[in-house]
Amino acid sequence: MATPRSREARRFFRCALQRREEADVLFESGYNTGAIYLAGYCVECILKALILANTPHAQQAKVLDLFRGAKAHDYNQLKAWNRERGGPPPPSSVNPSFTLVESWSTALRYSTESLKEEDAQEFLDAVDAIMEWASGRF
């Protein structure tokens, strides 16, 4: 798995990997909602890593400012920012994974609902597909 050259992009990339490992620990312990919540941040962080990897160093501080507020958690917005910086859109093979994870929201942190193991596994598999695609872009 390649890592981004930019220090800031590497930080988000490593965070994505770490949140994914933590999501596995939660999933294996039966905490499906928590696993999905953390795995959703994997997608957010890997997209931010892509954006930063496609941004000249001199402009990265300005881009980091974009990563505040509700738009910074919106996968479609993050994908758009990546395309604005010359990054390609995800291939059609990854689009179903993005469709599946688009239901994720930071509001999940307040959910007391216990989500089904099958749903969590499907979500984690979609996150893995997105992570694999994105990792190949560095």
C-alpha positions in Angstrom: 0.0 0.0 0.0 1.6 3.3 -1.1 1.6 6.3 1.2 1.2 9.9 0.2 4.3 12.1 0.0 2.7 15.1 1.6 3.0 15.2 5.4 -0.6 16.4 5.8 -1.9 13.8 3.4 0.1 11.1 5.2 -1.5 12.1 8.5 -5.0 11.6 7.2 -4.0 8.4 5.4 -2.6 7.0 8.6 -5.7 8.1 10.5 -7.9 6.2 8.0 -5.9 3.1 8.5 -6.0 3.4 12.3 -9.8 4.0 12.4 -10.2 0.9 10.2 -8.3 -1.3 12.6 -10.3 0.2 15.5 -13.5 -0.5 13.6 -12.5 -4.2 13.3 -11.9 -4.4 17.1 -15.4 -3.0 17.7 -16.9 -5.3 15.1 -15.2 -8.4 16.5 -16.5 -7.5 19.9 -20.1 -7.2 18.7 -20.3 -3.4 18.7 -21.6 -3.0 15.1 -22.9 0.5 15.4 -19.5 1.7 16.8 -17.7 -0.2 14.0 -19.7 1.5 11.3 -19.3 4.9 13.0 -15.5 4.6 13.0 -15.3 3.0 9.6 -17.2 6.0 8.2 -14.4 8.1 9.3 -12.0 5.9 7.3 -13.7 7.0 4.1 -13.7 10.7 5.2 -10.0 10.5 6.1 -8.9 8.7 3.0 -10.8 11.2 0.8 -9.1 14.1 2.7 -5.7 12.4 2.1 -6.5 12.2 -1.6 -7.4 15.9 -1.7 -4.2 16.9 0.1 -2.1 14.6 -2.1 -3.5 16.5 -5.1 -3.0 19.9 -3.6 0.3 21.8 -4.0 2.1 22.3 -0.6 1.6 26.1 -0.7 -2.2 25.6 -0.8 -2.6 22.9 1.8 -3.2 25.2 4.7 -6.2 26.7 2.9 -7.5 23.2 2.1 -7.2 22.2 5.7 -9.5 25.1 6.5 -12.1 23.4 4.3 -12.0 20.4 6.5 -14.1 22.1 9.2 -17.9 22.0 9.5 -20.5 19.8 8.1 -19.2 19.8 4.5 -16.0 18.2 5.7 -18.0 15.0 6.6 -19.9 14.9 3.3 -18.4 12.3 1.0 -19.9 13.8 -2.1 -18.4 17.2 -1.2 -15.0 15.6 -0.5 -15.1 13.7 -3.8 -15.9 17.0 -5.6 -13.0 18.8 -3.9 -10.7 16.0 -5.0 -11.9 16.3 -8.6 -11.4 20.1 -8.4 -7.8 19.4 -7.6 -7.3 17.1 -10.5 -8.1 13.8 -8.8 -10.1 11.3 -10.9 -13.5 10.2 -9.9 -13.8 6.8 -8.4 -14.2 4.0 -11.1 -17.6 2.5 -11.7 -16.5 -0.6 -9.8 -16.2 1.4 -6.6 -19.4 3.4 -7.0 -21.6 0.8 -5.4 -19.4 0.9 -2.3 -19.8 4.7 -2.1 -23.5 4.3 -2.6 -23.6 2.0 0.4 -21.6 4.2 2.7 -23.4 7.4 1.8 -25.9 6.7 4.5 -23.1 7.3 7.1 -23.4 10.4 9.2 -21.6 11.8 12.3 -25.1 11.7 13.9 -24.5 7.9 14.2 -22.4 8.8 17.3 -25.7 9.4 19.2 -27.4 6.2 18.1 -28.2 3.7 20.7 -29.5 1.3 18.1 -27.6 -2.0 17.7 -27.1 -2.5 14.0 -27.1 -6.0 12.5 -23.9 -7.9 12.1 -24.6 -8.4 8.4 -25.2 -4.7 7.8 -22.0 -3.9 9.6 -20.0 -6.4 7.6 -21.4 -5.1 4.3 -20.5 -1.5 5.4 -16.9 -2.6 6.4 -16.5 -4.4 3.0 -17.5 -1.3 1.2 -15.1 0.8 3.2 -12.3 -1.7 2.3 -13.1 -1.4 -1.4 -12.9 2.4 -1.1 -9.7 2.3 0.9 -8.1 0.0 -1.7 -9.1 2.2 -4.6 -7.9 5.4 -2.8 -4.6 3.8 -1.7 -3.8 3.1 -5.3 -4.0 6.8 -6.1 -1.0 7.9 -4.1 
